[in-house]
């Protein structure tokens, strides 16, 4: 059969808006199949254009044996890794699609409210980074993501974590993209519960045990309390979610099937 070129969109919303609103060319016409980690992209549930193509959907796969499952209730700190504002705000039909700074601002007082240790490892970290002072003032622990730059250090960082607090670009929230982070896959496979800002991926996936979502700081406070209140069960549920939905042995065959679809 003839070779097919696949466009894999792992950072949805921006590509759709840049092309539709700003006439940026991503060479889509040279591709045959379009796949996104935004589970709502190309459906009526997303608030961004489909660019006139049919979108298939895939979750970020993990090779489970490389992310060993462990339960360690002595881990105290919920962590996450972030690149802040690699791009500016985008506007579509007069509405602003913002950056991860917006998401962090919405939960700035979460450490104080939840009485929890929360760490943000920042890529390209600078002590004087604008917009980070309000996080420090509210009790966030800030660190340089460069110190977990190789795979072994990254895996150890996740093993030391109690779970992940998944903050996303506000553009993903506004667009209701259904985006699912590859980093969440790594935490879940390691048996670390996720409390993720909702992108509406829960429309397609079960949440509430092992992986929880929130829309505002009140829901985030409640989510952390729920995880801490039954921590071992949430750890087991996190790994079970990864085994059911993220195992490369299940995800990649579906991905290849999509690549050969008409």
C-alpha positions in Angstrom: 0.0 0.0 0.0 1.1 3.6 -0.5 2.9 5.4 2.2 0.8 7.8 4.3 2.1 10.9 6.1 0.6 11.4 9.6 0.3 14.8 11.3 0.5 14.2 15.1 -0.7 17.2 17.1 0.5 16.9 20.7 -0.2 20.5 21.6 -3.7 21.2 20.2 -5.5 24.5 20.1 -2.6 26.7 19.2 -2.1 25.1 15.9 -5.8 25.3 15.0 -6.0 29.0 16.0 -2.7 30.0 14.5 -3.7 28.6 11.2 -7.3 29.8 11.3 -6.9 33.2 12.8 -3.3 34.2 11.9 -3.0 32.3 8.5 0.1 30.4 9.6 0.8 27.4 7.3 1.5 24.1 9.0 1.7 22.2 5.7 -1.4 20.2 6.5 -2.1 19.6 2.9 0.9 17.4 2.6 -0.5 15.0 5.2 -3.0 12.1 4.9 -4.0 11.4 8.5 -4.5 13.8 11.4 -4.2 12.6 15.0 -4.4 14.7 18.2 -4.0 14.2 21.9 -6.9 16.6 22.3 -9.8 14.2 22.6 -12.4 16.8 21.6 -10.5 18.3 18.6 -12.6 17.8 15.5 -15.8 17.2 17.6 -18.7 19.6 18.4 -17.4 19.8 22.0 -14.2 21.7 21.1 -14.4 25.5 20.6 -11.7 25.6 18.0 -12.0 24.9 14.2 -11.2 21.5 12.8 -9.3 23.1 9.8 -11.4 21.0 7.4 -9.8 17.7 8.2 -10.9 14.6 10.1 -9.2 14.2 13.4 -8.4 10.9 15.1 -7.5 10.8 18.8 -4.7 9.1 20.8 -3.7 9.0 24.4 0.1 9.4 25.2 1.4 5.8 25.5 3.8 4.5 28.2 5.9 1.4 28.3 4.8 0.3 31.8 7.9 -1.7 32.7 10.0 1.5 32.5 7.7 3.2 35.0 7.6 0.8 38.0 4.6 1.0 40.3 5.3 1.9 43.9 3.3 3.2 46.8 5.1 5.4 49.3 2.8 7.3 51.6 5.8 9.1 53.1 6.0 11.2 49.9 4.6 14.6 50.9 4.9 16.9 47.9 2.6 17.2 44.9 4.7 18.3 42.0 4.5 19.4 38.4 6.8 20.5 35.6 6.0 23.6 33.5 7.3 25.7 30.7 5.8 29.2 31.3 4.6 31.3 28.4 6.6 29.9 25.5 4.0 31.8 23.3 1.9 34.8 23.9 -1.9 35.0 24.1 -3.9 34.0 21.0 -7.3 35.6 20.1 -10.0 33.8 18.2 -13.4 35.4 17.4 -12.6 38.1 20.0 -11.9 35.7 22.8 -8.6 35.4 24.5 -6.8 32.0 24.7 -4.1 32.4 27.4 -1.1 30.8 28.8 -0.1 28.6 31.7 0.4 31.7 33.8 -3.4 32.1 33.8 -3.9 28.7 35.2 -1.3 29.2 37.9 -2.9 32.5 38.9 -6.2 30.8 39.4 -4.7 28.4 42.0 -2.0 30.7 43.4 -3.3 30.4 47.0 -3.8 26.6 46.8 -0.8 25.7 49.0 -2.2 27.9 51.8 -5.8 26.9 51.3 -5.1 23.1 51.1 -2.2 23.2 53.6 -0.2 21.2 51.1 3.3 21.1 49.8 3.2 22.0 46.1 6.3 22.2 43.9 6.5 23.7 40.4 9.7 22.8 38.5 10.1 25.5 35.9 11.8 25.0 32.6 14.2 27.9 31.8 13.8 28.9 35.5 15.0 32.3 36.5 14.8 33.5 40.1 13.4 36.9 39.0 10.9 35.4 36.5 8.0 37.8 36.2 4.8 36.4 37.5 6.4 33.9 39.9 6.6 36.1 43.0 2.9 35.7 43.8 3.3 31.9 43.8 6.2 32.2 46.2 4.2 34.5 48.4 1.4 31.9 48.6 3.7 29.1 49.6 4.6 27.4 46.3 8.0 25.7 46.2 9.8 26.7 42.9 12.7 24.7 41.4 14.7 24.5 38.2 13.5 21.8 35.9 17.0 21.6 34.4 18.0 19.5 37.4 15.6 16.7 36.3 16.7 17.0 32.7 17.6 13.4 31.9 15.3 10.5 32.0 16.7 8.9 35.2 16.4 12.1 37.2 12.9 12.7 35.8 11.8 9.3 36.9 13.3 9.7 40.3 11.5 13.1 40.7 8.2 11.4 40.0 8.9 8.6 42.4 9.6 11.2 45.1 6.3 12.9 44.4 3.1 12.3 46.2 1.2 13.0 43.0 0.9 15.6 40.3 -1.0 18.8 40.2 -1.6 19.2 36.5 -1.8 22.9 35.5 -2.5 23.5 31.8 -2.5 26.4 29.4 -5.7 28.3 29.9 -6.1 28.0 26.1 -6.8 24.3 26.5 -9.4 25.1 29.2 -11.1 27.8 27.1 -11.1 25.6 24.0 -12.4 22.5 25.9 -9.8 20.6 23.8 -9.9 17.4 25.8 -6.1 17.5 25.9 -4.3 14.8 27.9 -0.7 15.4 28.9 2.1 12.9 28.3 3.5 13.8 31.7 0.2 12.7 33.3 0.9 9.3 31.7 4.2 9.0 33.4 2.9 9.9 36.9 -0.1 7.5 36.5 2.1 4.6 35.4 4.3 5.2 38.4 1.2 4.9 40.7 1.1 8.6 41.4 -2.4 10.2 41.5 -3.2 13.1 39.3 -5.2 16.2 40.1 -5.6 17.8 36.7 -7.1 21.1 35.6 -10.1 20.1 33.4 -9.8 20.3 29.6 -12.9 18.2 29.3 -11.0 14.9 28.7 -13.2 13.4 31.4 -16.0 13.4 28.8 -14.2 10.3 27.4 -12.3 8.8 30.3 -13.3 7.8 33.9 -12.1 10.1 36.6 -12.6 10.2 40.4 -10.1 7.5 41.4 -6.4 7.9 40.6 -7.1 10.8 38.3 -9.3 13.7 39.4 -10.1 17.0 37.7 -10.8 20.5 38.9 -12.2 23.7 37.5 -11.4 26.2 40.2 -9.3 26.5 43.4 -12.2 25.3 45.6 -12.4 22.1 43.6 -8.6 21.7 43.7 -8.7 22.0 47.5 -11.3 19.3 47.6 -9.4 17.1 45.1 -6.2 17.2 47.2 -8.2 16.3 50.3 -9.9 13.3 48.5 -6.5 12.0 47.3 -4.9 12.4 50.8 -8.0 10.9 52.5 -7.6 7.5 50.7 -4.1 7.8 49.3 -3.2 4.1 48.8 -6.4 3.4 46.9 -5.8 6.4 44.6 -2.2 5.1 44.0 -3.5 1.7 42.9 -6.2 3.4 40.8 -3.6 5.5 39.1 -1.6 2.5 37.9 -4.8 0.7 36.9 -5.8 3.6 34.8 -2.4 3.5 33.1 -2.7 -0.2 32.5 -6.1 0.1 30.9 -5.8 3.3 28.9 -2.1 4.2 28.4 -0.2 0.9 28.0 1.7 1.1 24.7 0.6 -2.4 23.8 -3.0 -1.1 23.7 -2.5 2.5 22.5 -0.1 2.0 19.6 -2.2 -0.6 17.7 -5.2 1.8 17.9 -2.9 4.6 16.7 -1.7 2.5 13.7 -5.3 1.6 12.9 -6.1 5.3 12.8 -3.1 5.9 10.5 -4.4 3.4 8.0 -8.0 4.6 8.2 -9.6 6.3 5.2 
